[in-house]
């Protein structure tokens, strides 16, 4: 009985965590510019704690690639 209760509590708590820890790929961030802007804003507001996180690094890369694509388009490429 004690193990059943512990299992139920563990499963219940595991559903509450982990959603905010999703790591987005560069391609996903390039496709969703609103999400990219949100992550970039969070990273710039707290660079000391977030700069080295995968989402911040991927957001920086996605932002850079989008800027290059826009520059290429504006130059007629």
PDB file of N, CA, C and O in Angstrom:
ATOM      1  N   UNK A   1       0.821  -1.195   0.000  1.00  0.00           N
ATOM      2  CA  UNK A   1       0.000   0.000   0.000  1.00  0.00           C
ATOM      3  C   UNK A   1       0.863   1.256   0.000  1.00  0.00           C
ATOM      4  O   UNK A   1       0.555   2.231  -0.686  1.00  0.00           O
ATOM      5  N   UNK A   2       1.958   1.225   0.783  1.00  0.00           N
ATOM      6  CA  UNK A   2       2.835   2.385   0.861  1.00  0.00           C
ATOM      7  C   UNK A   2       3.486   2.655  -0.501  1.00  0.00           C
ATOM      8  O   UNK A   2       3.660   3.811  -0.885  1.00  0.00           O
ATOM      9  N   UNK A   3       3.843   1.599  -1.223  1.00  0.00           N
ATOM     10  CA  UNK A   3       4.481   1.750  -2.527  1.00  0.00           C
ATOM     11  C   UNK A   3       3.491   2.274  -3.560  1.00  0.00           C
ATOM     12  O   UNK A   3       3.863   3.046  -4.443  1.00  0.00           O
ATOM     13  N   UNK A   4       2.240   1.861  -3.453  1.00  0.00           N
ATOM     14  CA  UNK A   4       1.206   2.346  -4.361  1.00  0.00           C
ATOM     15  C   UNK A   4       0.999   3.842  -4.170  1.00  0.00           C
ATOM     16  O   UNK A   4       0.916   4.590  -5.144  1.00  0.00           O
ATOM     17  N   UNK A   5       0.916   4.274  -2.937  1.00  0.00           N
ATOM     18  CA  UNK A   5       0.738   5.690  -2.645  1.00  0.00           C
ATOM     19  C   UNK A   5       1.939   6.496  -3.136  1.00  0.00           C
ATOM     20  O   UNK A   5       1.773   7.570  -3.714  1.00  0.00           O
ATOM     21  N   UNK A   6       3.130   5.988  -2.911  1.00  0.00           N
ATOM     22  CA  UNK A   6       4.340   6.663  -3.369  1.00  0.00           C
ATOM     23  C   UNK A   6       4.354   6.754  -4.900  1.00  0.00           C
ATOM     24  O   UNK A   6       4.747   7.783  -5.449  1.00  0.00           O
ATOM     25  N   UNK A   7       3.940   5.712  -5.578  1.00  0.00           N
ATOM     26  CA  UNK A   7       3.867   5.716  -7.037  1.00  0.00           C
ATOM     27  C   UNK A   7       2.878   6.734  -7.559  1.00  0.00           C
ATOM     28  O   UNK A   7       3.162   7.431  -8.534  1.00  0.00           O
ATOM     29  N   UNK A   8       1.725   6.832  -6.930  1.00  0.00           N
ATOM     30  CA  UNK A   8       0.704   7.800  -7.348  1.00  0.00           C
ATOM     31  C   UNK A   8       1.209   9.228  -7.159  1.00  0.00           C
ATOM     32  O   UNK A   8       1.028  10.078  -8.031  1.00  0.00           O
ATOM     33  N   UNK A   9       1.839   9.484  -6.021  1.00  0.00           N
ATOM     34  CA  UNK A   9       2.374  10.827  -5.762  1.00  0.00           C
ATOM     35  C   UNK A   9       3.461  11.173  -6.770  1.00  0.00           C
ATOM     36  O   UNK A   9       3.504  12.297  -7.271  1.00  0.00           O
ATOM     37  N   UNK A  10       4.333  10.229  -7.071  1.00  0.00           N
ATOM     38  CA  UNK A  10       5.413  10.458  -8.035  1.00  0.00           C
ATOM     39  C   UNK A  10       4.858  10.767  -9.416  1.00  0.00           C
ATOM     40  O   UNK A  10       5.316  11.705 -10.068  1.00  0.00           O
ATOM     41  N   UNK A  11       3.885   9.999  -9.868  1.00  0.00           N
ATOM     42  CA  UNK A  11       3.281  10.244 -11.172  1.00  0.00           C
ATOM     43  C   UNK A  11       2.560  11.583 -11.220  1.00  0.00           C
ATOM     44  O   UNK A  11       2.618  12.288 -12.228  1.00  0.00           O
ATOM     45  N   UNK A  12       1.891  11.929 -10.152  1.00  0.00           N
ATOM     46  CA  UNK A  12       1.174  13.203 -10.104  1.00  0.00           C
ATOM     47  C   UNK A  12       2.153  14.367 -10.176  1.00  0.00           C
ATOM     48  O   UNK A  12       1.930  15.317 -10.927  1.00  0.00           O
ATOM     49  N   UNK A  13       3.222  14.307  -9.412  1.00  0.00           N
ATOM     50  CA  UNK A  13       4.200  15.389  -9.412  1.00  0.00           C
ATOM     51  C   UNK A  13       4.987  15.459 -10.716  1.00  0.00           C
ATOM     52  O   UNK A  13       5.379  16.545 -11.141  1.00  0.00           O
ATOM     53  N   UNK A  14       5.219  14.336 -11.343  1.00  0.00           N
ATOM     54  CA  UNK A  14       5.973  14.355 -12.595  1.00  0.00           C
ATOM     55  C   UNK A  14       5.186  15.057 -13.698  1.00  0.00           C
ATOM     56  O   UNK A  14       5.788  15.580 -14.635  1.00  0.00           O
ATOM     57  N   UNK A  15       3.888  15.081 -13.613  1.00  0.00           N
ATOM     58  CA  UNK A  15       3.071  15.791 -14.584  1.00  0.00           C
ATOM     59  C   UNK A  15       3.118  17.286 -14.398  1.00  0.00           C
ATOM     60  O   UNK A  15       2.781  18.034 -15.317  1.00  0.00           O
ATOM     61  N   UNK A  16       3.526  17.739 -13.232  1.00  0.00           N
ATOM     62  CA  UNK A  16       3.565  19.170 -12.943  1.00  0.00           C
ATOM     63  C   UNK A  16       4.848  19.822 -13.418  1.00  0.00           C
ATOM     64  O   UNK A  16       4.880  21.038 -13.609  1.00  0.00           O
ATOM     65  N   UNK A  17       5.892  19.061 -13.611  1.00  0.00           N
ATOM     66  CA  UNK A  17       7.190  19.619 -13.959  1.00  0.00           C
ATOM     67  C   UNK A  17       7.618  19.132 -15.324  1.00  0.00           C
ATOM     68  O   UNK A  17       7.083  18.154 -15.845  1.00  0.00           O
ATOM     69  N   UNK A  18       8.582  19.817 -15.897  1.00  0.00           N
ATOM     70  CA  UNK A  18       9.170  19.359 -17.144  1.00  0.00           C
ATOM     71  C   UNK A  18       8.671  20.079 -18.375  1.00  0.00           C
ATOM     72  O   UNK A  18       9.375  20.074 -19.385  1.00  0.00           O
ATOM     73  N   UNK A  19       7.522  20.689 -18.362  1.00  0.00           N
ATOM     74  CA  UNK A  19       6.996  21.354 -19.544  1.00  0.00           C
ATOM     75  C   UNK A  19       7.813  22.602 -19.869  1.00  0.00           C
ATOM     76  O   UNK A  19       8.025  22.914 -21.041  1.00  0.00           O
ATOM     77  N   UNK A  20       8.274  23.319 -18.841  1.00  0.00           N
ATOM     78  CA  UNK A  20       9.048  24.520 -19.063  1.00  0.00           C
ATOM     79  C   UNK A  20      10.483  24.241 -19.452  1.00  0.00           C
ATOM     80  O   UNK A  20      11.215  25.163 -19.810  1.00  0.00           O
ATOM     81  N   UNK A  21      10.898  22.994 -19.389  1.00  0.00           N
ATOM     82  CA  UNK A  21      12.268  22.633 -19.683  1.00  0.00           C
ATOM     83  C   UNK A  21      12.458  22.186 -21.129  1.00  0.00           C
ATOM     84  O   UNK A  21      13.506  21.636 -21.466  1.00  0.00           O
ATOM     85  N   UNK A  22      11.475  22.409 -21.979  1.00  0.00           N
ATOM     86  CA  UNK A  22      11.590  21.958 -23.364  1.00  0.00           C
ATOM     87  C   UNK A  22      12.671  22.748 -24.070  1.00  0.00           C
ATOM     88  O   UNK A  22      12.744  23.971 -23.947  1.00  0.00           O
ATOM     89  N   UNK A  23      13.501  22.050 -24.804  1.00  0.00           N
ATOM     90  CA  UNK A  23      14.566  22.690 -25.562  1.00  0.00           C
ATOM     91  C   UNK A  23      14.127  22.757 -27.021  1.00  0.00           C
ATOM     92  O   UNK A  23      13.841  21.735 -27.645  1.00  0.00           O
ATOM     93  N   UNK A  24      14.077  23.964 -27.550  1.00  0.00           N
ATOM     94  CA  UNK A  24      13.662  24.184 -28.929  1.00  0.00           C
ATOM     95  C   UNK A  24      14.879  24.167 -29.843  1.00  0.00           C
ATOM     96  O   UNK A  24      15.953  24.642 -29.474  1.00  0.00           O
ATOM     97  N   UNK A  25      14.701  23.617 -31.033  1.00  0.00           N
ATOM     98  CA  UNK A  25      15.782  23.603 -32.015  1.00  0.00           C
ATOM     99  C   UNK A  25      15.841  24.953 -32.721  1.00  0.00           C
ATOM    100  O   UNK A  25      14.912  25.756 -32.634  1.00  0.00           O
ATOM    101  N   UNK A  26      16.933  25.185 -33.412  1.00  0.00           N
ATOM    102  CA  UNK A  26      17.095  26.425 -34.164  1.00  0.00           C
ATOM    103  C   UNK A  26      16.000  26.533 -35.226  1.00  0.00           C
ATOM    104  O   UNK A  26      15.422  27.604 -35.411  1.00  0.00           O
ATOM    105  N   UNK A  27      15.715  25.441 -35.918  1.00  0.00           N
ATOM    106  CA  UNK A  27      14.684  25.454 -36.954  1.00  0.00           C
ATOM    107  C   UNK A  27      13.300  25.771 -36.380  1.00  0.00           C
ATOM    108  O   UNK A  27      12.532  26.516 -36.990  1.00  0.00           O
ATOM    109  N   UNK A  28      12.982  25.213 -35.216  1.00  0.00           N
ATOM    110  CA  UNK A  28      11.691  25.496 -34.583  1.00  0.00           C
ATOM    111  C   UNK A  28      11.588  26.981 -34.234  1.00  0.00           C
ATOM    112  O   UNK A  28      10.536  27.593 -34.418  1.00  0.00           O
ATOM    113  N   UNK A  29      12.658  27.546 -33.741  1.00  0.00           N
ATOM    114  CA  UNK A  29      12.639  28.958 -33.367  1.00  0.00           C
ATOM    115  C   UNK A  29      12.580  29.863 -34.589  1.00  0.00           C
ATOM    116  O   UNK A  29      11.951  30.921 -34.550  1.00  0.00           O
ATOM    117  N   UNK A  30      13.224  29.458 -35.664  1.00  0.00           N
ATOM    118  CA  UNK A  30      13.143  30.253 -36.895  1.00  0.00           C
ATOM    119  C   UNK A  30      11.735  30.233 -37.471  1.00  0.00           C
ATOM    120  O   UNK A  30      11.300  31.214 -38.074  1.00  0.00           O
ATOM    121  N   UNK A  31      11.019  29.129 -37.292  1.00  0.00           N
ATOM    122  CA  UNK A  31       9.660  29.010 -37.807  1.00  0.00           C
ATOM    123  C   UNK A  31       8.650  29.769 -36.955  1.00  0.00           C
ATOM    124  O   UNK A  31       7.604  30.172 -37.463  1.00  0.00           O
ATOM    125  N   UNK A  32       8.934  29.971 -35.692  1.00  0.00           N
ATOM    126  CA  UNK A  32       7.999  30.636 -34.775  1.00  0.00           C
ATOM    127  C   UNK A  32       8.685  31.876 -34.198  1.00  0.00           C
ATOM    128  O   UNK A  32       9.322  31.815 -33.146  1.00  0.00           O
ATOM    129  N   UNK A  33       8.545  32.999 -34.901  1.00  0.00           N
ATOM    130  CA  UNK A  33       9.259  34.213 -34.500  1.00  0.00           C
ATOM    131  C   UNK A  33       8.731  34.799 -33.194  1.00  0.00           C
ATOM    132  O   UNK A  33       9.470  35.492 -32.495  1.00  0.00           O
ATOM    133  N   UNK A  34       7.478  34.540 -32.848  1.00  0.00           N
ATOM    134  CA  UNK A  34       6.950  35.018 -31.564  1.00  0.00           C
ATOM    135  C   UNK A  34       7.631  34.284 -30.411  1.00  0.00           C
ATOM    136  O   UNK A  34       7.994  34.897 -29.406  1.00  0.00           O
ATOM    137  N   UNK A  35       7.799  32.987 -30.558  1.00  0.00           N
ATOM    138  CA  UNK A  35       8.502  32.203 -29.547  1.00  0.00           C
ATOM    139  C   UNK A  35       9.963  32.631 -29.467  1.00  0.00           C
ATOM    140  O   UNK A  35      10.521  32.738 -28.375  1.00  0.00           O
ATOM    141  N   UNK A  36      10.578  32.874 -30.609  1.00  0.00           N
ATOM    142  CA  UNK A  36      11.958  33.334 -30.645  1.00  0.00           C
ATOM    143  C   UNK A  36      12.101  34.660 -29.897  1.00  0.00           C
ATOM    144  O   UNK A  36      13.029  34.834 -29.106  1.00  0.00           O
ATOM    145  N   UNK A  37      11.190  35.584 -30.146  1.00  0.00           N
ATOM    146  CA  UNK A  37      11.245  36.888 -29.472  1.00  0.00           C
ATOM    147  C   UNK A  37      11.077  36.737 -27.966  1.00  0.00           C
ATOM    148  O   UNK A  37      11.741  37.431 -27.197  1.00  0.00           O
ATOM    149  N   UNK A  38      10.198  35.839 -27.539  1.00  0.00           N
ATOM    150  CA  UNK A  38       9.963  35.609 -26.112  1.00  0.00           C
ATOM    151  C   UNK A  38      11.222  35.062 -25.447  1.00  0.00           C
ATOM    152  O   UNK A  38      11.631  35.546 -24.392  1.00  0.00           O
ATOM    153  N   UNK A  39      11.835  34.055 -26.063  1.00  0.00           N
ATOM    154  CA  UNK A  39      13.035  33.454 -25.485  1.00  0.00           C
ATOM    155  C   UNK A  39      14.192  34.450 -25.499  1.00  0.00           C
ATOM    156  O   UNK A  39      14.943  34.534 -24.527  1.00  0.00           O
ATOM    157  N   UNK A  40      14.346  35.206 -26.591  1.00  0.00           N
ATOM    158  CA  UNK A  40      15.414  36.200 -26.662  1.00  0.00           C
ATOM    159  C   UNK A  40      15.246  37.250 -25.567  1.00  0.00           C
ATOM    160  O   UNK A  40      16.227  37.678 -24.957  1.00  0.00           O
ATOM    161  N   UNK A  41      14.023  37.659 -25.321  1.00  0.00           N
ATOM    162  CA  UNK A  41      13.749  38.646 -24.283  1.00  0.00           C
ATOM    163  C   UNK A  41      14.124  38.110 -22.905  1.00  0.00           C
ATOM    164  O   UNK A  41      14.758  38.807 -22.112  1.00  0.00           O
ATOM    165  N   UNK A  42      13.729  36.866 -22.625  1.00  0.00           N
ATOM    166  CA  UNK A  42      14.068  36.246 -21.340  1.00  0.00           C
ATOM    167  C   UNK A  42      15.585  36.139 -21.172  1.00  0.00           C
ATOM    168  O   UNK A  42      16.116  36.404 -20.094  1.00  0.00           O
ATOM    169  N   UNK A  43      16.267  35.752 -22.232  1.00  0.00           N
ATOM    170  CA  UNK A  43      17.720  35.577 -22.160  1.00  0.00           C
ATOM    171  C   UNK A  43      18.430  36.907 -21.963  1.00  0.00           C
ATOM    172  O   UNK A  43      19.413  36.984 -21.226  1.00  0.00           O
ATOM    173  N   UNK A  44      17.944  37.945 -22.610  1.00  0.00           N
ATOM    174  CA  UNK A  44      18.576  39.260 -22.474  1.00  0.00           C
ATOM    175  C   UNK A  44      18.280  39.903 -21.121  1.00  0.00           C
ATOM    176  O   UNK A  44      19.071  40.707 -20.629  1.00  0.00           O
ATOM    177  N   UNK A  45      17.144  39.552 -20.518  1.00  0.00           N
ATOM    178  CA  UNK A  45      16.800  40.102 -19.209  1.00  0.00           C
ATOM    179  C   UNK A  45      17.583  39.449 -18.077  1.00  0.00           C
ATOM    180  O   UNK A  45      17.705  40.038 -17.003  1.00  0.00           O
ATOM    181  N   UNK A  46      18.116  38.251 -18.289  1.00  0.00           N
ATOM    182  CA  UNK A  46      18.865  37.555 -17.247  1.00  0.00           C
ATOM    183  C   UNK A  46      20.036  36.786 -17.862  1.00  0.00           C
ATOM    184  O   UNK A  46      20.073  35.557 -17.796  1.00  0.00           O
ATOM    185  N   UNK A  47      20.985  37.499 -18.456  1.00  0.00           N
ATOM    186  CA  UNK A  47      22.071  36.806 -19.151  1.00  0.00           C
ATOM    187  C   UNK A  47      22.999  36.027 -18.232  1.00  0.00           C
ATOM    188  O   UNK A  47      23.585  35.029 -18.652  1.00  0.00           O
ATOM    189  N   UNK A  48      23.142  36.458 -17.003  1.00  0.00           N
ATOM    190  CA  UNK A  48      24.040  35.757 -16.091  1.00  0.00           C
ATOM    191  C   UNK A  48      23.599  34.340 -15.807  1.00  0.00           C
ATOM    192  O   UNK A  48      24.426  33.434 -15.699  1.00  0.00           O
ATOM    193  N   UNK A  49      22.297  34.144 -15.685  1.00  0.00           N
ATOM    194  CA  UNK A  49      21.774  32.819 -15.356  1.00  0.00           C
ATOM    195  C   UNK A  49      21.391  32.011 -16.591  1.00  0.00           C
ATOM    196  O   UNK A  49      21.436  30.781 -16.559  1.00  0.00           O
ATOM    197  N   UNK A  50      21.014  32.684 -17.679  1.00  0.00           N
ATOM    198  CA  UNK A  50      20.435  31.961 -18.813  1.00  0.00           C
ATOM    199  C   UNK A  50      21.317  31.887 -20.054  1.00  0.00           C
ATOM    200  O   UNK A  50      21.015  31.122 -20.970  1.00  0.00           O
ATOM    201  N   UNK A  51      22.383  32.648 -20.107  1.00  0.00           N
ATOM    202  CA  UNK A  51      23.162  32.753 -21.338  1.00  0.00           C
ATOM    203  C   UNK A  51      23.653  31.410 -21.865  1.00  0.00           C
ATOM    204  O   UNK A  51      23.665  31.191 -23.076  1.00  0.00           O
ATOM    205  N   UNK A  52      24.052  30.521 -20.987  1.00  0.00           N
ATOM    206  CA  UNK A  52      24.613  29.250 -21.415  1.00  0.00           C
ATOM    207  C   UNK A  52      23.572  28.135 -21.557  1.00  0.00           C
ATOM    208  O   UNK A  52      23.941  26.989 -21.815  1.00  0.00           O
ATOM    209  N   UNK A  53      22.290  28.442 -21.396  1.00  0.00           N
ATOM    210  CA  UNK A  53      21.265  27.414 -21.534  1.00  0.00           C
ATOM    211  C   UNK A  53      21.064  27.082 -23.010  1.00  0.00           C
ATOM    212  O   UNK A  53      21.285  27.934 -23.871  1.00  0.00           O
ATOM    213  N   UNK A  54      20.649  25.859 -23.307  1.00  0.00           N
ATOM    214  CA  UNK A  54      20.456  25.464 -24.712  1.00  0.00           C
ATOM    215  C   UNK A  54      19.447  26.338 -25.452  1.00  0.00           C
ATOM    216  O   UNK A  54      19.658  26.664 -26.620  1.00  0.00           O
ATOM    217  N   UNK A  55      18.355  26.722 -24.792  1.00  0.00           N
ATOM    218  CA  UNK A  55      17.367  27.549 -25.482  1.00  0.00           C
ATOM    219  C   UNK A  55      17.922  28.920 -25.839  1.00  0.00           C
ATOM    220  O   UNK A  55      17.634  29.434 -26.920  1.00  0.00           O
ATOM    221  N   UNK A  56      18.706  29.521 -24.960  1.00  0.00           N
ATOM    222  CA  UNK A  56      19.293  30.830 -25.268  1.00  0.00           C
ATOM    223  C   UNK A  56      20.313  30.713 -26.390  1.00  0.00           C
ATOM    224  O   UNK A  56      20.368  31.573 -27.270  1.00  0.00           O
ATOM    225  N   UNK A  57      21.106  29.676 -26.368  1.00  0.00           N
ATOM    226  CA  UNK A  57      22.086  29.487 -27.435  1.00  0.00           C
ATOM    227  C   UNK A  57      21.399  29.225 -28.767  1.00  0.00           C
ATOM    228  O   UNK A  57      21.813  29.759 -29.796  1.00  0.00           O
ATOM    229  N   UNK A  58      20.351  28.406 -28.753  1.00  0.00           N
ATOM    230  CA  UNK A  58      19.616  28.131 -29.987  1.00  0.00           C
ATOM    231  C   UNK A  58      18.882  29.374 -30.479  1.00  0.00           C
ATOM    232  O   UNK A  58      18.787  29.599 -31.686  1.00  0.00           O
ATOM    233  N   UNK A  59      18.362  30.182 -29.556  1.00  0.00           N
ATOM    234  CA  UNK A  59      17.673  31.416 -29.943  1.00  0.00           C
ATOM    235  C   UNK A  59      18.654  32.395 -30.574  1.00  0.00           C
ATOM    236  O   UNK A  59      18.322  33.048 -31.563  1.00  0.00           O
ATOM    237  N   UNK A  60      19.844  32.504 -30.024  1.00  0.00           N
ATOM    238  CA  UNK A  60      20.862  33.385 -30.614  1.00  0.00           C
ATOM    239  C   UNK A  60      21.203  32.925 -32.026  1.00  0.00           C
ATOM    240  O   UNK A  60      21.318  33.743 -32.939  1.00  0.00           O
ATOM    241  N   UNK A  61      21.365  31.623 -32.204  1.00  0.00           N
ATOM    242  CA  UNK A  61      21.691  31.087 -33.532  1.00  0.00           C
ATOM    243  C   UNK A  61      20.546  31.317 -34.507  1.00  0.00           C
ATOM    244  O   UNK A  61      20.781  31.683 -35.659  1.00  0.00           O
ATOM    245  N   UNK A  62      19.310  31.107 -34.062  1.00  0.00           N
ATOM    246  CA  UNK A  62      18.148  31.318 -34.930  1.00  0.00           C
ATOM    247  C   UNK A  62      18.015  32.787 -35.310  1.00  0.00           C
ATOM    248  O   UNK A  62      17.728  33.112 -36.462  1.00  0.00           O
ATOM    249  N   UNK A  63      18.224  33.668 -34.345  1.00  0.00           N
ATOM    250  CA  UNK A  63      18.154  35.105 -34.614  1.00  0.00           C
ATOM    251  C   UNK A  63      19.211  35.502 -35.637  1.00  0.00           C
ATOM    252  O   UNK A  63      18.924  36.263 -36.561  1.00  0.00           O
ATOM    253  N   UNK A  64      20.422  34.996 -35.482  1.00  0.00           N
ATOM    254  CA  UNK A  64      21.509  35.294 -36.410  1.00  0.00           C
ATOM    255  C   UNK A  64      21.189  34.798 -37.821  1.00  0.00           C
ATOM    256  O   UNK A  64      21.409  35.511 -38.800  1.00  0.00           O
ATOM    257  N   UNK A  65      20.667  33.571 -37.920  1.00  0.00           N
ATOM    258  CA  UNK A  65      20.332  33.016 -39.233  1.00  0.00           C
ATOM    259  C   UNK A  65      19.204  33.809 -39.894  1.00  0.00           C
ATOM    260  O   UNK A  65      19.246  34.052 -41.100  1.00  0.00           O
ATOM    261  N   UNK A  66      18.195  34.214 -39.115  1.00  0.00           N
ATOM    262  CA  UNK A  66      17.105  35.013 -39.675  1.00  0.00           C
ATOM    263  C   UNK A  66      17.610  36.369 -40.156  1.00  0.00           C
ATOM    264  O   UNK A  66      17.191  36.850 -41.209  1.00  0.00           O
ATOM    265  N   UNK A  67      18.508  36.985 -39.391  1.00  0.00           N
ATOM    266  CA  UNK A  67      19.078  38.270 -39.808  1.00  0.00           C
ATOM    267  C   UNK A  67      19.857  38.118 -41.119  1.00  0.00           C
ATOM    268  O   UNK A  67      19.747  38.963 -42.007  1.00  0.00           O
ATOM    269  N   UNK A  68      20.634  37.056 -41.238  1.00  0.00           N
ATOM    270  CA  UNK A  68      21.381  36.820 -42.476  1.00  0.00           C
ATOM    271  C   UNK A  68      20.437  36.592 -43.657  1.00  0.00           C
ATOM    272  O   UNK A  68      20.683  37.093 -44.754  1.00  0.00           O
ATOM    273  N   UNK A  69      19.373  35.849 -43.439  1.00  0.00           N
ATOM    274  CA  UNK A  69      18.397  35.598 -44.514  1.00  0.00           C
ATOM    275  C   UNK A  69      17.735  36.899 -44.952  1.00  0.00           C
ATOM    276  O   UNK A  69      17.550  37.134 -46.146  1.00  0.00           O
ATOM    277  N   UNK A  70      17.378  37.747 -43.986  1.00  0.00           N
ATOM    278  CA  UNK A  70      16.742  39.030 -44.320  1.00  0.00           C
ATOM    279  C   UNK A  70      17.726  39.936 -45.053  1.00  0.00           C
ATOM    280  O   UNK A  70      17.345  40.623 -46.000  1.00  0.00           O
ATOM    281  N   UNK A  71      18.975  39.944 -44.629  1.00  0.00           N
ATOM    282  CA  UNK A  71      19.989  40.765 -45.284  1.00  0.00           C
ATOM    283  C   UNK A  71      20.201  40.291 -46.713  1.00  0.00           C
ATOM    284  O   UNK A  71      20.322  41.106 -47.628  1.00  0.00           O
ATOM    285  N   UNK A  72      20.246  38.986 -46.909  1.00  0.00           N
ATOM    286  CA  UNK A  72      20.422  38.409 -48.230  1.00  0.00           C
ATOM    287  C   UNK A  72      19.240  38.777 -49.129  1.00  0.00           C
ATOM    288  O   UNK A  72      19.426  39.112 -50.299  1.00  0.00           O
ATOM    289  N   UNK A  73      18.032  38.712 -48.580  1.00  0.00           N
ATOM    290  CA  UNK A  73      16.841  39.054 -49.344  1.00  0.00           C
ATOM    291  C   UNK A  73      16.833  40.532 -49.726  1.00  0.00           C
ATOM    292  O   UNK A  73      16.500  40.892 -50.855  1.00  0.00           O
ATOM    293  N   UNK A  74      17.206  41.383 -48.769  1.00  0.00           N
ATOM    294  CA  UNK A  74      17.188  42.819 -49.057  1.00  0.00           C
ATOM    295  C   UNK A  74      18.261  43.221 -50.066  1.00  0.00           C
ATOM    296  O   UNK A  74      18.121  44.233 -50.753  1.00  0.00           O
ATOM    297  N   UNK A  75      19.323  42.437 -50.157  1.00  0.00           N
ATOM    298  CA  UNK A  75      20.369  42.721 -51.134  1.00  0.00           C
ATOM    299  C   UNK A  75      20.079  42.084 -52.495  1.00  0.00           C
ATOM    300  O   UNK A  75      20.874  42.197 -53.429  1.00  0.00           O
ATOM    301  N   UNK A  76      18.935  41.419 -52.590  1.00  0.00           N
ATOM    302  CA  UNK A  76      18.529  40.842 -53.863  1.00  0.00           C
ATOM    303  C   UNK A  76      19.072  39.458 -54.134  1.00  0.00           C
ATOM    304  O   UNK A  76      19.144  39.033 -55.287  1.00  0.00           O
ATOM    305  N   UNK A  77      19.453  38.754 -53.092  1.00  0.00           N
ATOM    306  CA  UNK A  77      20.052  37.433 -53.252  1.00  0.00           C
ATOM    307  C   UNK A  77      19.117  36.302 -53.188  1.00  0.00           C
ATOM    308  O   UNK A  77      19.532  35.150 -53.313  1.00  0.00           O
TER     309      UNK A  77
END
